[in-house]
Amino acid sequence: MSASGEDNENGLDDADSKPEVGVGPHARPWPEDPRLDPELLAEGDRRNVEDRFRYWRRDAVIEQLDTERHPFQVAIENWEHDFNIGSVVRNANAFGATAVHIVGRRRWNRRGAMVTDRYQHVEHHPTIDDLVSWAGESDLPIVGIDNTAGSVPIEQVALPQRCVLLFGQEGPGLSPEAQNASTMVCAITQFGSTRSVNAGVASGVAMFAWVLQHVHGWNGPDLS
């Protein structure tokens, strides 16, 4: 099935009364580009994608993204069907993570992903031990993200260029097994009364911290 035939490609329920995104049918004559989907050209492209990908086939978008993805990966524990997982996947897509790894239950709430999981590599590991084995074989250190005892402020450490950023559940945070599996645990500095931020927010902050260091070259006050 072409991308235009996928259900709710713009990530909205049918009942949601929100303005349309994207573009309408492409004027003829159509461009001669094998990446373009004839159905999208004919019917319009209302997907939640960047403008550079308008009218592209989904597999063509994935193929292009695979040439641009960053060498960090993301993992999140899924023991309680955390609704934040969708947001983590969406953030991983936005910040160019190589892949997302779901640890625990295979099923997860995709609504928060806003269809970005169709363009993002998503893998499953039944247990933390399975994730650790995979990361070891891939020579990828695991960096836990949690405001727990012994954690270090993420803005004060040099994050590995190739690594797995590991997030825990809403509420309990990283499991003891996940903390033990991490080469270090980084905290997101906060200034209000709340004890923590949810995994969706934490993942965005942590991924942007990686981008600041490895894409924009930010060295921070304590990284020299």
C-alpha positions in Angstrom: 0.0 0.0 0.0 1.3 3.5 -0.8 1.9 6.1 1.9 -1.3 7.8 0.9 -3.4 4.8 1.8 -2.2 4.6 5.4 -4.7 5.4 8.1 -4.5 8.8 9.7 -1.0 9.6 8.3 -1.3 13.1 9.9 -1.6 11.5 13.3 -5.1 12.8 14.1 -8.3 11.0 14.9 -11.1 11.3 12.4 -13.1 13.2 15.0 -10.5 15.8 15.6 -11.5 19.1 13.9 -8.1 20.6 13.2 -6.9 22.3 10.0 -5.3 20.1 7.3 -1.6 20.0 7.1 0.6 19.4 4.0 -0.2 20.1 0.4 -2.9 19.3 -2.1 -2.6 17.5 -5.4 0.6 18.3 -7.4 0.2 20.3 -10.6 0.8 18.4 -13.8 3.1 17.5 -15.4 4.4 15.5 -12.5 8.1 15.5 -11.7 10.0 12.5 -12.9 11.4 11.3 -9.6 11.3 7.6 -8.6 11.0 8.7 -4.9 7.6 10.2 -5.5 4.3 8.3 -4.9 1.8 8.7 -7.8 -1.2 8.5 -5.3 0.2 11.3 -3.2 0.9 13.4 -6.3 -2.7 12.8 -7.4 -4.5 13.2 -4.1 -2.2 15.5 -2.0 0.1 14.8 0.9 -1.3 15.5 4.3 1.2 13.5 6.3 3.2 14.8 9.3 6.5 15.0 7.5 9.0 17.8 6.7 8.3 19.7 3.5 11.3 18.2 1.8 9.6 14.8 1.9 6.3 16.0 0.4 4.9 13.4 -2.1 7.8 10.9 -1.3 7.0 7.2 -0.8 7.4 6.1 2.8 10.2 3.7 1.9 12.0 6.5 0.1 11.8 8.7 3.2 13.2 5.9 5.4 16.0 5.3 3.0 17.0 9.0 3.0 16.8 9.2 6.8 19.0 6.2 7.1 21.8 8.2 5.5 21.3 11.0 8.0 20.6 9.3 11.4 23.0 10.1 14.3 25.0 7.3 16.0 23.1 7.4 19.3 20.2 5.1 20.0 17.3 5.3 22.5 15.8 2.6 24.8 12.8 2.8 27.2 11.5 0.3 29.7 7.9 -0.8 29.1 6.7 -2.7 32.1 3.4 -0.8 32.6 2.4 0.2 29.1 3.7 3.8 29.7 1.8 6.2 27.5 5.0 8.3 27.2 6.7 5.8 24.9 5.0 7.3 21.9 6.5 10.7 22.7 9.9 9.1 23.1 9.6 7.6 19.7 8.5 10.9 18.2 11.5 12.7 19.8 13.9 10.0 18.6 12.6 10.6 15.0 12.9 14.4 15.5 16.5 14.3 16.8 17.7 11.6 14.3 18.3 8.6 16.5 19.4 5.5 14.8 16.8 3.4 16.5 14.4 3.0 19.5 14.5 -0.1 21.6 11.4 -1.0 23.7 12.4 -3.1 26.7 9.7 -5.3 28.3 6.3 -5.6 26.8 6.2 -5.6 23.0 2.9 -3.7 22.8 3.1 0.1 23.4 0.8 3.1 23.0 1.5 4.5 19.6 -0.8 7.5 19.8 1.9 9.9 21.1 4.3 8.9 18.3 2.1 10.8 15.8 2.8 8.2 13.1 6.6 8.9 13.3 7.2 5.2 14.2 6.5 4.5 10.5 9.8 6.2 9.7 11.8 5.2 12.7 13.5 1.9 13.3 11.9 0.3 16.5 13.3 -2.8 18.1 12.1 -5.0 21.0 14.0 -6.6 23.8 12.1 -8.8 26.3 14.4 -7.9 29.3 17.1 -5.5 30.4 19.6 -8.4 30.1 18.6 -8.8 26.4 19.3 -5.1 25.8 22.6 -5.3 27.6 23.7 -8.3 25.5 22.7 -6.5 22.3 24.5 -3.3 23.4 27.6 -5.3 24.3 27.7 -7.0 20.9 27.3 -3.6 19.3 29.9 -2.0 21.5 27.5 0.6 22.7 27.7 2.0 26.3 24.3 2.4 28.0 23.7 5.9 29.5 20.7 5.9 32.0 18.7 9.1 32.3 17.1 9.5 35.7 17.1 11.9 38.7 18.3 9.2 41.1 20.9 9.0 43.9 24.4 9.1 42.4 23.3 10.6 39.1 25.3 13.4 37.5 23.9 16.5 35.8 23.7 15.8 32.0 25.1 19.2 31.2 28.3 18.5 33.1 29.3 15.2 31.4 30.6 14.3 28.0 28.1 11.9 26.4 29.6 9.1 24.3 29.0 9.7 20.6 27.9 6.1 20.1 25.7 5.1 22.9 22.2 4.1 24.1 20.2 6.6 26.1 18.0 4.5 28.4 14.8 5.8 30.0 12.6 4.4 32.7 8.8 4.4 33.4 6.7 7.3 34.5 6.8 7.3 38.3 9.3 4.7 39.3 12.0 5.8 36.7 14.8 3.4 35.8 14.4 0.0 37.3 17.3 -1.2 39.5 18.3 -3.6 36.7 18.5 -0.7 34.3 20.5 1.4 36.7 23.0 -1.4 37.2 23.3 -1.9 33.4 24.2 1.8 32.8 27.8 2.9 32.6 26.6 6.2 34.1 23.2 7.7 35.0 22.6 11.4 34.1 20.1 13.7 35.7 18.2 16.5 34.1 18.7 19.6 36.3 15.4 21.0 37.6 14.5 24.1 39.6 10.9 23.7 40.6 9.0 21.7 43.2 8.3 18.6 41.1 10.5 15.6 41.7 10.8 14.6 38.1 9.7 15.2 34.5 8.0 12.5 32.5 9.9 10.2 30.1 8.7 12.1 27.0 10.1 15.4 28.2 13.2 13.8 29.6 14.0 12.1 26.4 13.7 15.3 24.4 16.1 17.1 26.8 18.6 14.2 26.8 18.6 13.9 23.0 19.0 17.6 22.5 22.0 17.5 25.0 23.6 14.8 22.8 22.9 17.0 19.7 24.4 20.1 21.3 27.6 18.2 22.0 28.0 16.1 18.9 26.3 18.1 16.2 26.8 21.7 17.4 30.1 21.2 19.2 29.0 22.6 22.5 31.6 21.8 25.2 29.9 23.1 28.3 31.7 24.4 31.4 32.9 21.1 32.7 33.7 19.1 29.5 37.2 20.4 28.9 
